[in-house]
Amino acid sequence: MKIRQFGHVAFRCSDLEKSLAFYRDQLGFPEKFRLTYGDYAQAVINGAQQSGQPVNQALVDKFTAKKDRTWIVYLDLGTGSFIELFDREDATELNPPSDKQFNYKHFALEVEDIHKLKEDLIARGVAIDRGPTYGIEGTWQMWTHDPDGNQVEWMQYTDVSMQLIGRK
């Protein structure tokens, strides 16, 4: 199997507008497109027609009732990869990543100049949790978090980064 690139990371957001303000407005990832619950309802119908299966009418009705409400916003990382922000549909609990849970930990974005990025993020009102620090694998690292507590790692590779050259 050959992977071409990382496709996307997806988050169900407790407050979609707050998450958009963070990822789009503060971090600067432009919105590529949106899908509504109405789009989802139509996809359920189309999928049933294509597969010859019966339409899940209860699901279609549920999403048609809020057809104009945003379901997913796709934010472009400029690399062919995306961040998908989902509306909180049916979510009732916040389960932020931590060192005590076996679940999502963080996602990382590679940058060219982590020290300049820190200045830029602070100027945009983004809280820096820690860093930049020089990691054990020879890579500069810095940490922030989104409105739901999801950790974002920022990385700057060096000429001795193990991610690039392996462990010597």
C-alpha positions in Angstrom: 0.0 0.0 0.0 1.3 3.4 -0.9 -0.1 6.5 0.8 0.0 9.6 -1.3 -0.5 12.1 1.6 -2.4 12.8 4.8 -6.0 13.5 3.8 -7.6 15.2 6.8 -8.2 15.3 10.5 -11.8 15.7 11.7 -13.2 17.2 14.9 -16.7 17.3 16.2 -16.9 20.8 17.7 -18.9 21.8 20.8 -19.2 25.3 19.2 -18.6 25.3 15.5 -18.3 29.1 15.3 -15.6 29.1 18.0 -13.7 26.4 16.3 -14.0 28.3 13.0 -12.7 31.5 14.7 -9.7 29.5 15.9 -8.7 27.5 12.8 -9.9 29.9 10.1 -9.5 33.3 11.7 -6.6 32.9 14.2 -4.6 30.2 12.5 -5.4 31.4 9.0 -6.6 28.2 7.3 -9.0 29.3 4.6 -12.5 27.8 4.2 -12.6 25.5 1.2 -16.3 24.6 1.3 -19.3 23.7 3.5 -21.8 20.9 3.5 -25.2 21.3 5.1 -27.5 18.8 6.8 -29.6 19.1 3.6 -26.6 18.0 1.6 -26.3 15.0 3.9 -30.0 14.1 3.6 -29.6 14.2 -0.2 -26.5 12.0 -0.1 -28.5 9.4 1.9 -31.1 9.3 -0.8 -28.6 9.2 -3.6 -26.6 6.4 -1.9 -29.7 4.3 -1.4 -30.7 4.8 -5.1 -27.2 3.9 -6.3 -27.0 0.8 -4.1 -30.6 -0.3 -4.6 -31.1 -0.2 -0.9 -34.2 1.3 0.8 -33.9 4.9 1.9 -33.4 5.5 5.6 -36.4 7.9 5.8 -35.9 8.6 9.5 -32.4 9.8 8.9 -33.5 11.8 5.8 -36.3 13.5 7.9 -33.9 14.2 10.8 -31.4 16.0 8.6 -34.0 17.6 6.3 -35.5 19.3 9.3 -32.3 21.4 9.7 -31.4 21.3 6.0 -29.8 24.8 5.9 -27.6 24.3 9.0 -23.9 23.7 8.5 -22.9 20.1 9.0 -19.1 20.2 8.0 -16.7 23.0 7.2 -13.6 22.0 5.3 -10.5 24.1 5.9 -7.6 24.0 3.5 -4.1 23.4 4.8 -2.7 24.4 1.4 -1.1 21.0 1.0 -4.0 19.0 -0.4 -4.9 18.1 3.2 -7.8 19.5 5.2 -9.2 20.0 8.7 -12.9 19.0 8.8 -14.9 20.7 11.5 -18.2 18.9 12.2 -21.2 20.4 14.0 -21.8 18.8 17.4 -24.8 16.7 16.2 -25.7 14.3 19.0 -22.5 15.0 21.0 -23.2 15.5 24.7 -19.8 15.1 26.4 -16.4 16.7 26.0 -13.6 14.2 26.0 -10.4 16.3 25.7 -7.2 14.5 24.9 -4.9 13.8 27.9 -2.1 11.7 29.0 -4.5 9.5 31.0 -6.7 8.4 28.1 -6.2 6.0 25.3 -7.6 8.0 22.4 -6.7 10.9 20.2 -3.6 12.7 21.5 -2.8 15.5 19.0 -2.1 16.3 15.3 1.1 18.0 14.1 1.8 20.5 11.4 5.2 21.1 10.0 6.3 24.7 9.6 9.4 26.5 8.2 10.2 28.9 11.1 8.7 27.9 14.4 10.0 30.9 16.2 8.4 33.4 13.8 5.2 31.3 13.9 5.1 31.7 17.7 5.3 35.5 17.3 2.6 35.4 14.6 0.2 33.2 16.7 0.6 35.3 19.8 -0.2 38.4 17.6 -3.4 36.6 16.5 -4.4 35.9 20.1 -3.5 32.2 20.1 -2.4 30.9 23.5 0.9 29.0 23.3 0.8 26.0 25.7 4.5 25.4 25.6 7.6 25.8 23.4 9.3 26.1 21.1 11.4 23.4 22.6 14.1 21.2 21.0 12.8 17.7 21.2 14.6 14.5 21.9 14.4 13.5 18.2 16.2 16.8 17.1 13.0 18.6 16.0 11.7 22.0 17.3 8.2 21.6 18.8 5.5 24.0 20.0 2.0 23.3 21.4 -1.4 25.1 21.2 -5.0 23.8 21.6 -8.3 24.5 20.0 -11.5 25.6 21.8 -12.4 22.0 22.6 -9.0 21.3 24.1 -7.6 19.3 21.1 -3.9 19.7 21.0 -2.0 21.0 18.0 1.7 20.4 17.7 3.8 22.6 15.5 7.1 21.1 14.2 10.2 22.5 12.5 12.5 19.8 11.3 16.3 20.3 11.5 19.1 18.6 9.6 19.3 16.1 12.5 15.6 15.4 12.9 15.1 11.7 13.3 11.8 12.0 11.4 13.9 12.8 8.3 17.1 10.7 8.8 16.1 8.0 11.2 18.0 7.2 14.3 21.7 7.0 13.8 
